Each structure stands twice: as structure tokens, then as C-alpha cells.
Amino acid sequence: MPIVKIFYGKEFDVETVHKINLAIHVSLKECFQVPEDDTFQIWIPTNPAFHFIDENYLLTHGKRNDMFMYIEIFCGPGRSDNQKKQLYEMLALKVERETTVTKQNLFILLNEVPLQNWSFGEGYAQMI
């Protein structure tokens, strides 16, 4: 049931977008056991002129550049710290392996939302 928002400044070709979508979904399936058909990903373009992003903050090596992406994942609660770490690592490795976006350019934020705060349409609270 995760919903993922991807904020980006640099334009990506369709193939790169599909590869990143797949990396996110496969990582969520493997680390959080989400169902195969549970895919909700929204790409939101931003103006790079309004990005104020430190190129080194908390990185052990490398730098951020114009390919910086902010990935915000909303999901239900209950995953362990280990599952979260695995998700971050797998997602970053898959994106870096399949595209030209480096793992230094992926900022991932996980928001755990209580189940009663979800409606997947039709005015129903499907999870409660």
C-alpha cells in the first residue's frame, strides 16, 4: 500500500523513469512484502533553480549533483529498522546499477501512516 512521490529537477527519459519505478517497486516488494500490483508512484517535477541542496551533507564519499531526487514513501507502520535499512540500500543500489543516477543523489524519506488514515478510493477506509 505504499504511495511514493518522486521529486526531481533534471528531466529523465522514459526508460530511466521506468527503471527507477521498477527499482522502487521491486525493493518495496522484497523488503516490505508489498503485493505485486500495489504500485502508486507519482513523479513531481521541480525547478532546479529553487533547489538548495548541500552536495556533501552526511555522505561518506561522492557528491550530489543535478540528478538529485527526493523519494518520499508513505506506508503503513510496522516495519523493523532492519527492513528499512534493507529498503534504502536495495533501492539505492538498484537505481545506481540500472541508471546514471548515483546513490548519492537519492534522498529517501519514509513516512509511516496509521492504517485508519488511508482511503484507496470510493470513500472507504479499506484497511480498517
Order of alpha helices (4+ residues) and beta strands (2+ residues): beta-alpha-beta-beta-alpha-beta
